[in-house]
Amino acid sequence: MSRRALFATAALLSLGAGPGIARADIVLHDGGVERDRDAAEVVKDRTGVAPKMVLSGDVLAGPTRLLASNATIEQCEGTEIKLKLDDKLDAVMESVLSFELEKAISDLDVLETLLPCASHAVPRATLTRLAFLRGAALFDQGDEAGAKVSMNDALALDPTFEGLRGFPQPHLDLLEAGRGVQVLASARLYSWYREGSIEGLLVDGDELGDPGREGVTLAAGRHLLQTREPGGGLRGMWVRTAGIDAVMVHPGSGRRVWADGGRSEGGELAMRLLLLSEFQGRDGDIHLLRFKGRRVVSAATFPSDGGARVDWAKTKRSGSPAVVEEDEPEDPSTPSGHVAGNEPDREPLQPAPPSAAPPPMGESRVRFAIGGGYQHLQGFDYGMVAADVSLRVVGPLTVTVFARPAYGGQFLVDTGASEPVPGVILLVPFGLGAGIQKPEGPIAPFVFGVFQGAVNQVEPIAGFLAGAAIQGGADFAPGDGPFIVRIEGEAGFVGASDVHTGAAFFGFTGRVWAGVGARF
């Protein structure tokens, strides 16, 4: 088979993790230093661009352990157990109602430890009941904070849950208090596993389709994830989510993740997790790895912030650091050539500790911006200062408050006979509203619908103006930090009545402004 035919199956994946990344950033092949060179040549011939990273498919078949991002995991540590859950929960319920709280909490601790090892699918109703019982027991013990967490876990499992019969009203009131907040805080969980290693995936007793690419929407709280193995057995884990998109990468599932190539949202999250966790990098770094057979013999990282190349640490069997050879090319776009460093007394390379540079910004929750611009209110023109504060509630849904102090000098008002208005005219529109904004990325467009009002000092219009407006624009983030530049335009109306005739007045409002701010 010719060299070109041999590498026609090389996977060309687009990482999309930072600016300046060309096509064919990542090339996967079947291992070997010579294959490194050959794969890079084929890619350059076909795309005109040398790859930025050349990786062996054997290495990327990992990870060898479960990786998780934006979620905490408690796995089953034992063998499968047949649990009579209904009987055990009935006993716990009796203990709570009879105020044997220590016994109830102890029994719940044991049951929750064993649940991930259950040999059968655990239905959602059972998990909801368990969370409610813990919340009731903790509340009666005086731990109101812990009780709220457990009650919210019950609502995360079943938003329509109204409590269990026989429990006093304070327990039901505590459950109800968390309902409005809990329904909003939801996000998607993606779970990637090696094809053939798992026959199915269940979350809270419900079978999933393709949890890697499509994910499953979960309310923030604790959920039970169970994997069905080829032999029919189940292995489970508690997964706590926090209302932020999360991803799990199971052992050996790297090939599926890289085959997705970031084409799906779940694949993009999984690729990022593999690079940051397995290669100890940051979003946007370029990693250059060399192999001899299946063993890494040399590796370096070119930081996304443009810093100096960082060679990965090589260690001898004794554990003492070894000298890193400097025969790697300094240009990461030319990953060809044999690299020394494969002496028999060397262990496989280990990543050096990550740099102290801050991690890239994830989804921001709060944004603020201040700036200046121009404001028009039918018949009047103002110079304007602008201030915005917004809070992301869930997903792109955002609430905002704003103020627009403006100064317009002296103007003429059409009252039938034009008369100059003495003194300066100050106008301070303010208001609140809601809309959507992209929560992350270098460009975050938004659109909000808002109610607005302002104190009026120009007679004969009444002393307060009220109306509504549409705000639209975008935040531009020049780096991974919190700093943003905002450009915004607004259009709307305000209205009031004539104090003498009672006739209604409606005026068009228009604003454009730019400013700076932060996201966090």
DOKOL-751447 format. One record per residue (C-alpha): residue number from 1; residue in one letter; x, z, y. Coordinates in steps of 0.25 Angstrom, whole numbers, plus 5000, padded with zeros to 4 digits. Example, Ala and Ser with C-alpha at 12.3 -4.5 7.8 and 13.67 -1.06 7.14 Angstrom:
! DOKOL-751447
(1; a; (5049; 5031; 4982))
(2; s; (5055; 5029; 4996))
***
This chain:
! DOKOL-751447
(1; m; (5000; 5000; 5000))
(2; s; (5006; 4996; 5014))
(3; r; (5009; 5007; 5024))
(4; r; (4998; 5002; 5033))
(5; a; (4988; 5003; 5022))
(6; l; (4993; 5016; 5017))
(7; f; (4990; 5022; 5031))
(8; a; (4977; 5014; 5035))
(9; t; (4970; 5027; 5031))
(10; a; (4977; 5036; 5041))
(11; a; (4967; 5044; 5048))
(12; l; (4967; 5042; 5063))
(13; l; (4960; 5053; 5070))
(14; s; (4958; 5055; 5085))
(15; l; (4960; 5070; 5089))
(16; g; (4955; 5069; 5103))
(17; a; (4961; 5082; 5107))
(18; g; (4968; 5079; 5120))
(19; p; (4971; 5069; 5130))
(20; g; (4981; 5057; 5128))
(21; i; (4978; 5057; 5113))
(22; a; (4978; 5043; 5107))
(23; r; (4972; 5036; 5095))
(24; a; (4978; 5040; 5082))
(25; d; (4981; 5054; 5086))
(26; i; (4981; 5059; 5071))
(27; v; (4986; 5052; 5059))
(28; l; (4983; 5057; 5045))
(29; h; (4991; 5052; 5033))
(30; d; (4995; 5057; 5019))
(31; g; (5008; 5064; 5022))
(32; g; (5023; 5061; 5023))
(33; v; (5033; 5059; 5035))
(34; e; (5033; 5044; 5032))
(35; r; (5018; 5043; 5032))
(36; d; (5018; 5050; 5046))
(37; r; (5026; 5038; 5051))
(38; d; (5018; 5027; 5044))
(39; a; (5005; 5033; 5048))
(40; a; (5009; 5034; 5062))
(41; e; (5014; 5019; 5062))
(42; v; (5001; 5014; 5056))
(43; v; (4993; 5021; 5067))
(44; k; (5001; 5016; 5078))
(45; d; (5000; 5002; 5073))
(46; r; (4985; 5003; 5072))
(47; t; (4982; 5010; 5085))
(48; g; (4994; 5008; 5094))
(49; v; (4996; 5023; 5096))
(50; a; (5005; 5032; 5088))
(51; p; (4998; 5044; 5082))
(52; k; (5000; 5058; 5089))
(53; m; (4999; 5066; 5076))
(54; v; (5002; 5062; 5061))
(55; l; (4996; 5072; 5051))
(56; s; (4996; 5072; 5036))
(57; g; (4983; 5072; 5029))
(58; d; (4988; 5082; 5019))
(59; v; (4991; 5092; 5030))
(60; l; (4978; 5089; 5037))
(61; a; (4969; 5092; 5025))
(62; g; (4970; 5106; 5029))
(63; p; (4967; 5117; 5033))
(64; t; (4970; 5126; 5022))
(65; r; (4961; 5137; 5028))
(66; l; (4948; 5137; 5036))
(67; l; (4949; 5134; 5051))
(68; a; (4938; 5138; 5061))
(69; s; (4937; 5136; 5076))
(70; n; (4926; 5143; 5084))
(71; a; (4921; 5151; 5072))
(72; t; (4925; 5163; 5064))
(73; i; (4925; 5163; 5049))
(74; e; (4924; 5174; 5038))
(75; q; (4925; 5167; 5025))
(76; c; (4921; 5172; 5011))
(77; e; (4934; 5179; 5005))
(78; g; (4928; 5181; 4991))
(79; t; (4921; 5174; 4979))
(80; e; (4906; 5170; 4979))
(81; i; (4896; 5181; 4979))
(82; k; (4881; 5181; 4975))
(83; l; (4874; 5189; 4986))
(84; k; (4860; 5194; 4985))
(85; l; (4859; 5193; 5000))
(86; d; (4844; 5196; 5002))
(87; d; (4845; 5209; 4994))
(88; k; (4857; 5213; 5002))
(89; l; (4851; 5210; 5015))
(90; d; (4838; 5217; 5012))
(91; a; (4847; 5230; 5009))
(92; v; (4854; 5228; 5022))
(93; m; (4841; 5227; 5029))
(94; e; (4836; 5239; 5023))
(95; s; (4849; 5247; 5027))
(96; v; (4847; 5242; 5042))
(97; l; (4832; 5246; 5043))
(98; s; (4835; 5259; 5037))
(99; f; (4847; 5261; 5047))
(100; e; (4858; 5262; 5036))
(101; l; (4866; 5253; 5046))
(102; e; (4880; 5256; 5040))
(103; k; (4876; 5252; 5026))
(104; a; (4869; 5239; 5032))
(105; i; (4881; 5235; 5040))
(106; s; (4890; 5238; 5028))
(107; d; (4881; 5229; 5019))
(108; l; (4881; 5218; 5029))
(109; d; (4896; 5218; 5030))
(110; v; (4897; 5216; 5015))
(111; l; (4886; 5206; 5014))
(112; e; (4892; 5198; 5026))
(113; t; (4906; 5198; 5019))
(114; l; (4900; 5193; 5006))
(115; l; (4891; 5182; 5012))
(116; p; (4901; 5171; 5014))
(117; c; (4904; 5173; 4999))
(118; a; (4890; 5171; 4995))
(119; s; (4888; 5161; 4983))
(120; h; (4875; 5155; 4989))
(121; a; (4871; 5150; 5002))
(122; v; (4867; 5161; 5012))
(123; p; (4854; 5157; 5019))
(124; r; (4853; 5158; 5034))
(125; a; (4842; 5168; 5034))
(126; t; (4850; 5178; 5026))
(127; l; (4862; 5177; 5036))
(128; t; (4852; 5179; 5047))
(129; r; (4846; 5191; 5041))
(130; l; (4860; 5197; 5038))
(131; a; (4865; 5195; 5053))
(132; f; (4852; 5202; 5058))
(133; l; (4854; 5214; 5049))
(134; r; (4868; 5216; 5054))
(135; g; (4863; 5215; 5068))
(136; a; (4852; 5225; 5066))
(137; a; (4862; 5235; 5059))
(138; l; (4872; 5234; 5070))
(139; f; (4861; 5235; 5081))
(140; d; (4856; 5248; 5074))
(141; q; (4871; 5253; 5073))
(142; g; (4872; 5251; 5088))
(143; d; (4881; 5239; 5088))
(144; e; (4873; 5230; 5097))
(145; a; (4884; 5220; 5099))
(146; g; (4886; 5218; 5084))
(147; a; (4871; 5217; 5082))
(148; k; (4870; 5206; 5092))
(149; v; (4880; 5198; 5085))
(150; s; (4873; 5199; 5072))
(151; m; (4860; 5196; 5078))
(152; n; (4865; 5184; 5084))
(153; d; (4871; 5180; 5071))
(154; a; (4857; 5180; 5065))
(155; l; (4852; 5171; 5076))
(156; a; (4864; 5162; 5074))
(157; l; (4859; 5160; 5060))
(158; d; (4844; 5159; 5063))
(159; p; (4840; 5158; 5078))
(160; t; (4825; 5160; 5074))
(161; f; (4828; 5173; 5067))
(162; e; (4819; 5184; 5072))
(163; g; (4825; 5196; 5064))
(164; l; (4820; 5203; 5051))
(165; r; (4807; 5211; 5049))
(166; g; (4808; 5226; 5050))
(167; f; (4819; 5227; 5060))
(168; p; (4816; 5234; 5073))
(169; q; (4814; 5227; 5087))
(170; p; (4828; 5230; 5092))
(171; h; (4835; 5222; 5081))
(172; l; (4825; 5210; 5084))
(173; d; (4828; 5211; 5099))
(174; l; (4843; 5210; 5097))
(175; l; (4841; 5198; 5088))
(176; e; (4832; 5192; 5099))
(177; a; (4842; 5195; 5110))
(178; g; (4852; 5185; 5104))
(179; r; (4843; 5174; 5101))
(180; g; (4844; 5166; 5114))
(181; v; (4859; 5166; 5115))
(182; q; (4861; 5164; 5101))
(183; v; (4853; 5151; 5100))
(184; l; (4862; 5144; 5111))
(185; a; (4875; 5148; 5105))
(186; s; (4877; 5137; 5094))
(187; a; (4888; 5127; 5091))
(188; r; (4893; 5118; 5079))
(189; l; (4901; 5123; 5067))
(190; y; (4909; 5112; 5060))
(191; s; (4915; 5115; 5046))
(192; w; (4925; 5105; 5040))
(193; y; (4929; 5106; 5025))
(194; r; (4936; 5097; 5015))
(195; e; (4928; 5087; 5008))
(196; g; (4925; 5091; 4994))
(197; s; (4929; 5106; 4996))
(198; i; (4915; 5110; 5001))
(199; e; (4902; 5104; 4997))
(200; g; (4893; 5110; 5008))
(201; l; (4893; 5119; 5019))
(202; l; (4882; 5129; 5023))
(203; v; (4880; 5137; 5036))
(204; d; (4870; 5148; 5035))
(205; g; (4865; 5143; 5022))
(206; d; (4862; 5129; 5028))
(207; e; (4870; 5117; 5022))
(208; l; (4877; 5108; 5032))
(209; g; (4880; 5093; 5032))
(210; d; (4893; 5090; 5038))
(211; p; (4898; 5102; 5045))
(212; g; (4912; 5096; 5049))
(213; r; (4907; 5085; 5057))
(214; e; (4893; 5089; 5061))
(215; g; (4894; 5104; 5061))
(216; v; (4883; 5114; 5061))
(217; t; (4877; 5121; 5074))
(218; l; (4878; 5136; 5073))
(219; a; (4873; 5147; 5082))
(220; a; (4884; 5156; 5086))
(221; g; (4885; 5167; 5076))
(222; r; (4889; 5170; 5061))
(223; h; (4886; 5160; 5051))
(224; l; (4888; 5158; 5036))
(225; l; (4895; 5146; 5031))
(226; q; (4896; 5143; 5016))
(227; t; (4903; 5131; 5010))
(228; r; (4899; 5126; 4997))
(229; e; (4910; 5123; 4987))
(230; p; (4910; 5111; 4977))
(231; g; (4908; 5121; 4966))
(232; g; (4895; 5126; 4973))
(233; g; (4901; 5139; 4978))
(234; l; (4899; 5144; 4992))
(235; r; (4910; 5150; 5001))
(236; g; (4906; 5155; 5014))
(237; m; (4911; 5161; 5028))
(238; w; (4905; 5167; 5040))
(239; v; (4907; 5158; 5052))
(240; r; (4904; 5164; 5066))
(241; t; (4902; 5154; 5077))
(242; a; (4902; 5156; 5092))
(243; g; (4894; 5145; 5098))
(244; i; (4906; 5135; 5099))
(245; d; (4908; 5123; 5090))
(246; a; (4916; 5128; 5078))
(247; v; (4923; 5121; 5067))
(248; m; (4928; 5125; 5053))
(249; v; (4939; 5118; 5045))
(250; h; (4939; 5122; 5030))
(251; p; (4952; 5121; 5022))
(252; g; (4956; 5107; 5018))
(253; s; (4946; 5100; 5027))
(254; g; (4957; 5093; 5036))
(255; r; (4955; 5079; 5031))
(256; r; (4940; 5079; 5034))
(257; v; (4943; 5084; 5048))
(258; w; (4954; 5074; 5051))
(259; a; (4945; 5063; 5045))
(260; d; (4934; 5066; 5055))
(261; g; (4944; 5065; 5066))
(262; g; (4937; 5072; 5077))
(263; r; (4925; 5062; 5076))
(264; s; (4915; 5073; 5075))
(265; e; (4915; 5086; 5083))
(266; g; (4917; 5094; 5071))
(267; g; (4929; 5086; 5067))
(268; e; (4935; 5087; 5081))
(269; l; (4934; 5102; 5080))
(270; a; (4940; 5102; 5066))
(271; m; (4952; 5093; 5070))
(272; r; (4955; 5102; 5082))
(273; l; (4954; 5115; 5073))
(274; l; (4964; 5109; 5063))
(275; l; (4974; 5105; 5074))
(276; l; (4974; 5118; 5081))
(277; s; (4973; 5127; 5069))
(278; e; (4982; 5119; 5059))
(279; f; (4992; 5114; 5069))
(280; q; (4992; 5125; 5079))
(281; g; (4989; 5116; 5091))
(282; r; (4980; 5114; 5103))
(283; d; (4970; 5104; 5106))
(284; g; (4977; 5092; 5110))
(285; d; (4991; 5095; 5104))
(286; i; (4998; 5084; 5096))
(287; h; (5003; 5088; 5083))
(288; l; (5014; 5080; 5076))
(289; l; (5016; 5083; 5061))
(290; r; (5026; 5077; 5051))
(291; f; (5025; 5078; 5036))
(292; k; (5034; 5076; 5024))
(293; g; (5024; 5074; 5012))
(294; r; (5013; 5085; 5015))
(295; r; (5022; 5094; 5023))
(296; v; (5024; 5095; 5038))
(297; v; (5038; 5094; 5041))
(298; s; (5038; 5094; 5056))
(299; a; (5027; 5096; 5067))
(300; a; (5026; 5097; 5082))
(301; t; (5015; 5098; 5092))
(302; f; (5014; 5092; 5106))
(303; p; (5005; 5101; 5114))
(304; s; (4993; 5096; 5121))
(305; d; (4998; 5102; 5134))
(306; g; (5010; 5092; 5134))
(307; g; (5020; 5104; 5131))
(308; a; (5033; 5102; 5122))
(309; r; (5032; 5098; 5108))
(310; v; (5030; 5110; 5098))
(311; d; (5037; 5109; 5085))
(312; w; (5030; 5116; 5074))
(313; a; (5038; 5128; 5068))
(314; k; (5046; 5126; 5055))
(315; t; (5049; 5138; 5046))
(316; k; (5058; 5140; 5034))
(317; r; (5053; 5148; 5022))
(318; s; (5060; 5160; 5028))
(319; g; (5050; 5159; 5039))
(320; s; (5061; 5158; 5050))
(321; p; (5059; 5146; 5060))
(322; a; (5067; 5134; 5058))
(323; v; (5072; 5124; 5068))
(324; v; (5062; 5113; 5071))
(325; e; (5068; 5099; 5070))
(326; e; (5067; 5091; 5083))
(327; d; (5067; 5077; 5076))
(328; e; (5052; 5075; 5079))
(329; p; (5049; 5064; 5089))
(330; e; (5045; 5070; 5102))
(331; d; (5034; 5060; 5104))
(332; p; (5021; 5064; 5096))
(333; s; (5016; 5050; 5096))
(334; t; (5027; 5045; 5086))
(335; p; (5025; 5053; 5074))
(336; s; (5035; 5046; 5064))
(337; g; (5048; 5049; 5058))
(338; h; (5053; 5059; 5047))
(339; v; (5055; 5073; 5052))
(340; a; (5065; 5083; 5047))
(341; g; (5062; 5097; 5043))
(342; n; (5057; 5096; 5029))
(343; e; (5068; 5104; 5022))
(344; p; (5064; 5111; 5009))
(345; d; (5065; 5125; 5016))
(346; r; (5055; 5122; 5026))
(347; e; (5040; 5126; 5026))
(348; p; (5029; 5117; 5031))
(349; l; (5028; 5118; 5046))
(350; q; (5020; 5128; 5053))
(351; p; (5014; 5127; 5067))
(352; a; (5020; 5134; 5078))
(353; p; (5012; 5144; 5085))
(354; p; (5002; 5138; 5095))
(355; s; (5007; 5138; 5109))
(356; a; (5001; 5148; 5119))
(357; a; (4994; 5137; 5127))
(358; p; (4979; 5139; 5129))
(359; p; (4970; 5133; 5119))
(360; p; (4961; 5121; 5123))
(361; m; (4948; 5124; 5130))
(362; g; (4936; 5124; 5121))
(363; e; (4921; 5124; 5125))
(364; s; (4920; 5131; 5138))
(365; r; (4909; 5141; 5140))
(366; v; (4910; 5143; 5155))
(367; r; (4914; 5134; 5166))
(368; f; (4915; 5135; 5182))
(369; a; (4919; 5126; 5193))
(370; i; (4920; 5126; 5208))
(371; g; (4922; 5115; 5217))
(372; g; (4916; 5107; 5229))
(373; g; (4909; 5095; 5233))
(374; y; (4897; 5089; 5240))
(375; q; (4882; 5092; 5240))
(376; h; (4870; 5085; 5246))
(377; l; (4857; 5091; 5248))
(378; q; (4847; 5081; 5254))
(379; g; (4851; 5079; 5268))
(380; f; (4863; 5088; 5268))
(381; d; (4877; 5087; 5263))
(382; y; (4886; 5098; 5259))
(383; g; (4900; 5102; 5255))
(384; m; (4899; 5110; 5243))
(385; v; (4906; 5120; 5234))
(386; a; (4902; 5121; 5220))
(387; a; (4903; 5131; 5209))
(388; d; (4898; 5130; 5194))
(389; v; (4898; 5140; 5183))
(390; s; (4893; 5135; 5169))
(391; l; (4891; 5142; 5155))
(392; r; (4890; 5134; 5142))
(393; v; (4879; 5140; 5134))
(394; v; (4880; 5132; 5121))
(395; g; (4886; 5119; 5118))
(396; p; (4885; 5110; 5131))
(397; l; (4873; 5119; 5136))
(398; t; (4878; 5125; 5149))
(399; v; (4872; 5133; 5161))
(400; t; (4878; 5132; 5175))
(401; v; (4877; 5139; 5188))
(402; f; (4882; 5133; 5201))
(403; a; (4883; 5135; 5216))
(404; r; (4885; 5124; 5227))
(405; p; (4888; 5131; 5241))
(406; a; (4888; 5120; 5251))
(407; y; (4891; 5118; 5266))
(408; g; (4885; 5107; 5274))
(409; g; (4887; 5110; 5289))
(410; q; (4875; 5107; 5299))
(411; f; (4864; 5097; 5295))
(412; l; (4851; 5091; 5300))
(413; v; (4838; 5094; 5293))
(414; d; (4827; 5084; 5293))
(415; t; (4815; 5093; 5298))
(416; g; (4807; 5083; 5305))
(417; a; (4816; 5084; 5317))
(418; s; (4831; 5084; 5314))
(419; e; (4837; 5097; 5318))
(420; p; (4851; 5102; 5316))
(421; v; (4852; 5114; 5307))
(422; p; (4861; 5124; 5313))
(423; g; (4873; 5131; 5306))
(424; v; (4879; 5127; 5293))
(425; i; (4871; 5123; 5281))
(426; l; (4876; 5130; 5268))
(427; l; (4869; 5127; 5254))
(428; v; (4872; 5134; 5241))
(429; p; (4865; 5128; 5230))
(430; f; (4866; 5135; 5217))
(431; g; (4859; 5135; 5203))
(432; l; (4860; 5135; 5188))
(433; g; (4857; 5126; 5177))
(434; a; (4861; 5121; 5163))
(435; g; (4866; 5109; 5156))
(436; i; (4876; 5103; 5147))
(437; q; (4892; 5102; 5148))
(438; k; (4902; 5098; 5138))
(439; p; (4909; 5111; 5135))
(440; e; (4923; 5106; 5132))
(441; g; (4933; 5095; 5134))
(442; p; (4940; 5089; 5146))
(443; i; (4928; 5084; 5152))
(444; a; (4915; 5092; 5152))
(445; p; (4903; 5085; 5158))
(446; f; (4890; 5092; 5161))
(447; v; (4876; 5091; 5167))
(448; f; (4867; 5103; 5171))
(449; g; (4853; 5104; 5177))
(450; v; (4853; 5115; 5187))
(451; f; (4843; 5122; 5196))
(452; q; (4848; 5124; 5210))
(453; g; (4845; 5132; 5223))
(454; a; (4850; 5134; 5237))
(455; v; (4847; 5142; 5249))
(456; n; (4843; 5133; 5260))
(457; q; (4846; 5135; 5275))
(458; v; (4840; 5123; 5281))
(459; e; (4826; 5124; 5286))
(460; p; (4815; 5121; 5285))
(461; i; (4818; 5120; 5270))
(462; a; (4815; 5133; 5262))
(463; g; (4827; 5143; 5260))
(464; f; (4829; 5140; 5246))
(465; l; (4831; 5126; 5239))
(466; a; (4829; 5125; 5224))
(467; g; (4831; 5113; 5214))
(468; a; (4839; 5107; 5203))
(469; a; (4851; 5098; 5200))
(470; i; (4858; 5091; 5189))
(471; q; (4873; 5094; 5189))
(472; g; (4883; 5084; 5181))
(473; g; (4898; 5083; 5180))
(474; a; (4910; 5086; 5172))
(475; d; (4921; 5096; 5170))
(476; f; (4935; 5091; 5168))
(477; a; (4946; 5099; 5161))
(478; p; (4960; 5094; 5164))
(479; g; (4966; 5103; 5152))
(480; d; (4962; 5112; 5141))
(481; g; (4961; 5124; 5151))
(482; p; (4949; 5129; 5158))
(483; f; (4951; 5121; 5171))
(484; i; (4940; 5111; 5174))
(485; v; (4937; 5101; 5185))
(486; r; (4922; 5099; 5188))
(487; i; (4915; 5087; 5194))
(488; e; (4900; 5088; 5196))
(489; g; (4888; 5081; 5203))
(490; e; (4874; 5086; 5205))
(491; a; (4861; 5081; 5209))
(492; g; (4847; 5088; 5211))
(493; f; (4837; 5093; 5221))
(494; v; (4833; 5106; 5229))
(495; g; (4820; 5109; 5235))
(496; a; (4813; 5118; 5244))
(497; s; (4801; 5118; 5254))
(498; d; (4799; 5117; 5269))
(499; v; (4797; 5131; 5274))
(500; h; (4787; 5125; 5285))
(501; t; (4779; 5115; 5277))
(502; g; (4781; 5119; 5263))
(503; a; (4785; 5104; 5260))
(504; a; (4795; 5103; 5248))
(505; f; (4809; 5098; 5250))
(506; f; (4818; 5092; 5239))
(507; g; (4832; 5088; 5242))
(508; f; (4842; 5081; 5233))
(509; t; (4855; 5088; 5230))
(510; g; (4868; 5081; 5226))
(511; r; (4882; 5087; 5223))
(512; v; (4895; 5082; 5219))
(513; w; (4907; 5092; 5217))
(514; a; (4920; 5094; 5210))
(515; g; (4927; 5107; 5206))
(516; v; (4936; 5115; 5197))
(517; g; (4933; 5126; 5187))
(518; a; (4936; 5132; 5173))
(519; r; (4929; 5132; 5159))
(520; f; (4931; 5143; 5149))
***
